[in-house]
Amino acid sequence: MNCAICSCSPVTRCDEFWFNDGNLVLQVQHTQYKVHRSLMSNRSDFFRDMLTLPCTTEGTEAAPLFLPDVGERHFTVFLKFLYSQWGDDLKFTTDNWMYVVRVAHRFQFTSALRVAMGKCDDEEPDTKLYWAEQLGLAEWEVPARRAAVLAFDLNLAELSTDLPAYMAIWIKIYRAREAVAHARLANLRRCVKVRDARNQVTCQHLIAALGVTLPRTSRQYLKATFDAAIAEGSSCKECMTFKTLTQESLLSWLPKEEDEFRIIDESWCPPSRADKSRKLDSLC
């Protein structure tokens, strides 16, 4: 692709990645890089396929190969990684590693993508989910979706971005959280009925504390949230026996985790009208 079509802005060279012995000139936005053809083609399926085409005439100083859909800063950070020992000596921030993920995915640097994704393990689930959906990263999408929903840790009003795609993800997260909360309350009612049937009557104070705690609390914080709820509310002699409930005991009042995963996935990707119609037809 001829770089002349991109803009009339002046083009500059990236001194850090303009190698005198380089034999492939790339242009990203208004910055040019002179890199090594062998490195790019050995690490990337995209470049390997492109650079083996007999009709390839771009990639020289006279006719740089223009790379679309990537920013100068992102590509420069990516080259820092590519020309290092796979990032071992780099002091990258999480944002830097996300740049590597984006460029590696866009241009099919498979090994680089795997390394960079591993470096982003501590990234917030909603951020990973956003990029999973934007880039089509199946390895991140389902785990990040489930983690974001079950975290119950952020209000929509607290978001620092107004990107429509990011906001759309949080609408899905809240919809899935409501589905999980509904299932947890239903499970609480079933547990109470079972206890009543066994003559293990559950006092209303405990039910109230569980009703406040269970629906929208991360499993990680169940114990602390329950203790606060039982301490703040009314109590009776029977309540005292429940103040020593363990984390494991509280988890037994919740649906199984795999059931919550199923609820999240079904809420995230509700069946289409056509799917519902086919299901009804199969029942007829």
WOSULFEN-V891160 format. One record per pair of residues at least 12 apart in sequence whose C-alpha atoms are under 10 Angstrom apart, sorted by the first residue. I is the first residue (numbers start at 1). GAP is how many residues later the second one is. D is the distance in Angstrom with one decimal. If there is no record, write none. Layout:
# WOSULFEN-V891160
I;GAP;D, I;GAP;D
This chain:
# WOSULFEN-V891160
1;26;9.9, 1;56;9.7, 1;57;7.4, 1;58;9.6, 1;62;8.8, 1;63;8.2, 1;64;6.2, 1;65;5.5, 1;66;7.9, 1;67;9.0, 2;25;9.5, 2;56;7.8, 2;57;9.8, 2;61;6.8, 2;62;7.1, 2;63;6.9, 2;64;6.4, 2;65;9.8, 3;23;9.4, 3;24;7.1, 3;25;8.8, 3;26;8.5, 3;27;8.8, 3;29;10.0, 3;55;9.8, 3;60;7.6, 3;61;6.7, 3;62;7.2, 3;63;5.4, 3;64;8.8, 3;65;9.9, 4;59;9.3, 4;60;9.6, 4;62;9.2, 5;61;9.5, 6;21;9.9, 6;22;9.4, 6;23;7.0, 6;24;8.2, 6;60;8.5, 6;62;9.1, 7;22;8.1, 7;23;7.9, 8;22;9.2, 9;20;9.3, 9;21;6.9, 10;20;6.7, 10;21;8.9, 11;16;8.8, 11;17;9.7, 11;18;8.3, 11;19;4.7, 11;20;5.7, 11;21;7.2, 12;15;9.4, 12;17;9.9, 12;18;6.3, 12;19;5.0, 12;20;6.2, 12;21;9.1, 13;13;10.0, 13;14;8.9, 13;17;8.5, 13;18;5.5, 13;19;4.7, 13;20;6.2, 13;21;8.4, 14;13;9.8, 14;16;9.9, 14;17;6.3, 14;18;6.0, 14;19;5.7, 14;20;8.3, 14;58;9.5, 14;62;8.2, 15;16;10.0, 15;17;9.1, 15;18;8.0, 15;19;9.1, 16;17;8.6, 16;18;9.6, 16;60;8.8, 16;63;9.5, 16;64;8.9, 17;15;8.6, 17;16;5.6, 17;17;6.2, 17;18;6.6, 17;19;9.9, 17;59;8.0, 17;62;7.6, 17;63;8.6, 17;66;9.2, 18;14;7.9, 18;15;5.3, 18;16;4.4, 18;17;6.5, 18;18;9.7, 19;14;8.1, 19;15;5.6, 19;16;6.1, 19;17;8.0, 20;14;7.7, 20;15;8.8, 20;16;9.9, 21;13;8.4, 21;14;8.1, 21;15;7.7, 22;12;5.3, 22;13;4.6, 22;14;4.7, 22;15;7.4, 22;16;9.6, 22;38;9.9, 23;12;6.3, 23;13;5.5, 23;14;5.9, 23;15;8.8, 23;36;7.8, 23;37;7.4, 23;38;9.3, 24;12;5.8, 24;13;5.3, 24;14;9.1, 24;16;8.9, 24;27;9.7, 24;34;8.6, 24;35;5.0, 24;36;6.1, 24;37;8.3, 24;40;7.9, 24;41;8.1, 25;12;8.8, 25;33;8.2, 25;34;4.6, 25;35;5.1, 25;36;6.0, 25;37;8.9, 25;38;8.0, 25;39;5.1, 25;40;6.3, 25;41;8.8, 26;32;8.8, 26;33;6.1, 26;34;8.0, 26;35;8.7, 26;37;9.0, 26;38;5.2, 26;39;4.7, 26;40;5.9, 26;41;7.0, 27;32;8.8, 27;34;9.8, 27;36;9.5, 27;37;6.0, 27;38;5.9, 27;39;4.7, 27;40;6.1, 27;41;8.9, 27;45;8.8, 27;48;9.9, 28;36;9.6, 28;37;8.7, 28;38;6.1, 28;39;5.4, 28;40;7.0, 28;41;8.8, 28;42;6.9, 28;43;6.5, 28;44;5.6, 28;45;9.2, 28;46;9.6, 28;47;7.5, 28;48;9.3, 29;37;7.9, 29;38;7.8, 29;39;7.7, 29;40;9.1, 29;41;7.9, 29;42;6.5, 29;43;6.2, 29;44;9.9, 30;36;9.7, 30;41;9.4, 30;42;7.5, 31;35;9.8, 31;40;9.5, 31;41;6.5, 31;42;9.6, 31;44;9.8, 31;45;9.4, 32;29;8.9, 32;32;7.7, 32;33;9.1, 32;34;8.9, 32;40;9.1, 33;26;9.9, 33;28;9.5, 33;31;8.9, 33;32;9.7, 33;42;9.7, 33;43;8.9, 33;46;9.6, 34;25;8.8, 34;26;8.6, 34;27;8.3, 34;30;9.1, 35;24;9.8, 35;44;9.2, 35;48;9.8, 37;14;8.1, 37;22;9.1, 38;13;9.6, 39;43;8.7, 39;44;8.9, 40;42;9.0, 40;67;9.8, 40;69;8.6, 41;68;9.3, 42;67;9.1, 43;39;8.9, 43;61;9.7, 43;64;9.8, 43;65;8.3, 43;66;5.6, 43;67;7.4, 43;68;7.4, 43;69;8.0, 44;60;8.3, 44;61;9.8, 44;63;6.6, 44;64;5.3, 44;65;4.3, 44;66;6.8, 44;67;8.6, 44;68;9.0, 45;62;7.5, 45;63;5.6, 45;64;6.7, 45;65;7.9, 46;60;8.7, 46;61;5.4, 46;62;5.6, 46;63;7.7, 46;64;10.0, 47;60;7.4, 47;61;8.2, 47;62;9.0, 48;60;9.8, 67;40;9.2, 68;38;9.5, 69;33;9.9, 69;34;9.0, 69;37;8.0, 70;29;9.4, 70;32;8.2, 70;33;6.9, 70;36;8.1, 70;37;9.7, 71;28;9.2, 71;32;8.9, 73;23;9.4, 73;26;8.3, 74;21;9.7, 74;22;7.8, 74;23;9.5, 74;24;8.7, 74;25;5.0, 74;26;7.0, 74;27;9.5, 74;28;8.0, 74;29;7.0, 75;24;7.6, 75;25;7.8, 75;27;9.2, 75;28;6.6, 75;29;9.4, 76;23;9.3, 76;24;9.4, 76;27;10.0, 77;15;8.9, 77;19;6.6, 77;20;8.4, 77;21;9.9, 77;22;6.9, 77;23;6.9, 77;26;9.4, 78;18;8.2, 78;19;8.4, 78;20;9.6, 78;21;6.7, 78;22;4.9, 78;23;8.5, 78;24;9.0, 78;25;6.8, 78;26;7.7, 78;34;9.2, 78;38;9.9, 79;21;8.6, 79;24;9.7, 80;12;9.8, 80;20;9.4, 81;15;9.5, 81;16;9.0, 81;19;7.6, 81;31;8.4, 81;35;9.2, 82;18;9.1, 82;22;9.8, 82;27;9.6, 82;30;7.6, 86;25;9.4, 86;26;7.5, 86;29;7.7, 86;30;9.1, 87;25;9.4, 87;28;8.5, 87;29;8.6, 87;32;9.5, 92;27;9.4, 93;26;9.5, 93;27;9.4, 94;22;9.5, 94;25;7.5, 94;26;6.2, 94;27;9.3, 94;28;8.4, 94;29;7.1, 95;25;8.8, 95;28;9.2, 96;20;9.3, 96;23;9.9, 96;24;9.6, 97;16;9.6, 97;18;9.2, 97;19;5.6, 97;20;7.6, 97;21;9.2, 97;22;6.6, 97;23;6.6, 98;15;9.8, 98;18;7.3, 98;19;7.8, 98;21;8.8, 98;22;7.1, 98;25;9.3, 98;29;9.9, 98;30;9.2, 98;33;8.8, 99;17;8.9, 100;12;7.7, 100;13;7.2, 100;15;9.3, 100;16;6.2, 100;17;8.6, 101;12;5.4, 101;13;8.3, 101;14;8.7, 101;15;5.6, 101;16;6.3, 101;17;9.8, 101;18;9.6, 101;19;8.9, 101;30;9.2, 101;34;9.3, 101;36;9.8, 102;14;9.4, 102;15;9.8, 102;29;8.3, 102;32;9.6, 102;33;7.5, 104;12;8.5, 104;13;9.9, 105;30;7.4, 105;31;9.1, 105;32;8.5, 106;29;8.0, 114;25;9.9, 117;20;9.8, 117;22;9.2, 117;23;8.7, 121;19;9.6, 123;21;9.8, 124;20;8.4, 124;23;9.1, 124;24;8.0, 125;15;8.9, 125;16;9.3, 125;18;8.3, 125;19;4.8, 125;20;7.0, 125;21;8.5, 125;22;6.0, 125;23;5.1, 125;24;8.8, 125;26;8.8, 126;15;9.9, 126;18;6.8, 126;19;7.3, 126;20;9.8, 126;21;8.3, 126;22;5.6, 126;23;8.8, 126;25;10.0, 126;28;10.0, 126;40;8.5, 126;43;7.9, 126;44;7.9, 126;47;8.8, 127;17;8.5, 127;21;9.2, 127;39;8.5, 127;42;9.8, 128;12;6.6, 128;13;7.5, 128;15;9.4, 128;16;6.2, 128;17;8.6, 128;20;9.3, 129;12;5.5, 129;13;8.1, 129;14;8.5, 129;15;5.3, 129;16;6.0, 129;17;9.5, 129;18;9.4, 129;19;8.0, 129;37;9.1, 129;40;7.9, 129;41;10.0, 130;14;9.1, 130;15;9.3, 130;35;7.6, 130;36;6.2, 130;37;9.5, 130;38;9.5, 130;39;6.9, 130;40;9.4, 131;35;9.3, 132;12;8.4, 132;13;9.4, 133;32;9.2, 133;33;9.8, 133;36;9.0, 134;31;8.5, 134;32;9.7, 142;119;9.2, 142;122;9.6, 142;123;8.0, 143;118;9.4, 145;24;9.2, 145;27;9.4, 145;28;7.7, 145;31;9.5, 145;116;9.3, 145;119;8.0, 145;120;8.3, 145;123;8.6, 146;27;8.9, 146;30;9.2, 146;31;9.8, 146;114;8.7, 146;115;6.4, 146;116;9.4, 146;117;9.8, 146;118;6.7, 146;119;7.9, 146;122;9.8, 147;26;10.0, 147;71;9.6, 147;114;9.5, 148;22;9.1, 148;25;7.0, 148;26;9.7, 148;28;9.8, 148;29;9.3, 149;21;9.2, 149;23;8.9, 149;24;5.4, 149;25;7.3, 149;26;9.0, 149;27;6.5, 149;28;5.7, 149;29;9.4, 149;31;8.6, 149;67;9.8, 149;69;9.1, 149;111;9.9, 149;112;9.5, 149;115;7.5, 150;23;9.1, 150;26;9.0, 150;27;7.1, 150;30;8.3, 150;31;9.8, 150;66;8.2, 150;67;7.8, 150;68;5.8, 150;69;7.8, 150;70;9.7, 150;107;9.8, 150;110;8.7, 150;111;9.1, 150;114;9.0, 151;26;9.3, 151;65;8.7, 151;66;7.4, 151;67;5.1, 151;68;8.1, 151;69;8.6, 151;70;9.5, 152;21;9.4, 152;22;9.0, 152;25;7.5, 152;63;9.5, 152;64;6.0, 152;65;5.9, 152;66;5.8, 152;67;9.5, 153;63;9.0, 153;64;8.2, 153;65;7.8, 154;16;9.6, 154;20;9.9, 155;15;9.2, 155;19;9.1, 156;14;7.0, 156;15;8.4, 156;17;9.8, 156;18;8.6, 169;99;9.5, 171;97;10.0, 172;92;9.5, 172;95;8.0, 172;96;6.2, 172;97;9.2, 173;91;8.7, 173;94;9.1, 173;95;7.9, 175;89;8.9, 175;92;7.1, 175;93;7.9, 176;84;9.7, 176;85;10.0, 176;87;7.5, 176;88;5.3, 176;89;8.2, 176;90;8.5, 176;91;5.4, 176;92;6.5, 176;93;9.9, 177;38;8.7, 177;39;7.5, 177;83;9.8, 177;86;9.4, 177;87;7.7, 177;90;9.0, 178;37;8.5, 178;38;8.4, 178;86;9.6, 178;89;9.4, 179;36;9.7, 179;81;9.0, 179;84;6.9, 179;85;7.4, 179;87;9.5, 179;88;7.1, 180;35;7.3, 180;36;8.2, 180;75;9.1, 180;79;9.4, 180;80;6.3, 180;81;9.0, 180;82;9.8, 180;83;6.6, 180;84;7.0, 180;87;9.2, 181;30;10.0, 181;33;7.7, 181;34;4.2, 181;35;5.9, 181;36;9.0, 181;73;10.0, 181;79;9.6, 182;33;7.1, 182;34;9.6, 183;32;8.1, 183;71;8.6, 183;72;7.4, 183;76;9.3, 183;77;8.1, 183;80;8.3, 184;27;9.0, 184;30;6.6, 184;31;5.5, 184;32;8.7, 184;69;8.0, 184;70;5.8, 184;71;6.3, 184;72;9.8, 184;76;8.8, 185;25;9.1, 185;26;6.9, 185;27;9.7, 185;29;7.4, 185;30;6.2, 185;31;9.9, 185;68;9.4, 185;69;8.5, 185;70;9.5, 186;29;9.6, 186;68;9.4, 186;69;9.1, 187;27;9.9, 187;28;9.9, 187;65;9.9, 187;66;7.0, 187;67;6.4, 187;68;6.3, 187;69;9.9, 188;19;8.3, 188;22;7.9, 188;23;7.7, 188;26;8.3, 188;27;9.2, 188;64;9.6, 188;65;6.0, 188;66;7.1, 188;67;8.7, 189;18;9.0, 189;22;9.5, 189;64;9.5, 190;63;9.2, 191;61;9.1, 191;62;6.8, 191;63;9.2, 192;15;8.2, 192;61;9.3, 201;37;9.8, 202;36;8.5, 202;37;9.1, 203;32;9.1, 203;33;8.3, 203;34;9.7, 203;35;6.9, 203;36;7.2, 204;30;9.4, 204;31;9.0, 204;32;9.5, 204;34;9.9, 204;35;9.1, 205;24;9.7, 205;25;7.6, 205;28;7.2, 205;29;6.3, 205;30;5.9, 205;31;7.6, 205;33;9.0, 205;34;6.9, 206;20;9.5, 206;23;9.2, 206;24;7.1, 206;27;9.2, 206;28;9.2, 206;29;8.1, 206;30;9.4, 206;32;8.7, 206;33;6.3, 206;34;9.7, 206;36;7.6, 206;37;9.4, 207;23;9.8, 207;32;10.0, 208;21;8.5, 208;22;8.4, 208;25;8.3, 208;26;9.4, 209;16;9.2, 209;17;6.5, 209;18;8.6, 209;19;8.8, 209;20;5.3, 209;21;5.5, 209;22;9.0, 209;23;9.0, 209;24;7.4, 209;25;9.4, 209;26;10.0, 210;12;9.6, 210;15;9.5, 210;16;6.8, 210;17;10.0, 210;19;8.1, 210;20;8.4, 210;40;8.7, 210;43;8.6, 211;15;9.6, 211;18;9.6, 212;13;8.8, 212;14;8.1, 212;17;7.2, 212;18;9.6, 213;12;6.1, 213;13;5.6, 213;14;9.2, 213;15;9.2, 213;16;7.1, 213;17;9.5, 213;37;9.7, 214;12;8.2, 214;36;8.5, 214;37;9.0, 214;39;8.0, 214;40;7.2, 215;39;8.7, 219;28;8.5, 219;29;9.9, 219;31;8.9, 219;32;7.3, 219;35;9.1, 219;38;9.7, 220;27;8.6, 220;31;9.9, 221;26;8.7, 222;24;9.4, 222;25;6.7, 222;26;9.6, 222;28;7.0, 222;29;7.9, 223;20;9.9, 223;21;9.7, 223;22;7.9, 223;23;6.9, 223;24;5.3, 223;25;9.0, 223;26;9.3, 223;27;7.2, 223;28;9.2, 224;23;8.9, 226;16;10.0, 226;17;8.7, 226;19;9.0, 226;21;9.5, 226;24;8.5, 227;15;9.4, 227;16;6.8, 227;17;8.8, 227;18;8.7, 228;15;10.0, 230;12;8.7, 230;13;7.3, 231;12;8.5
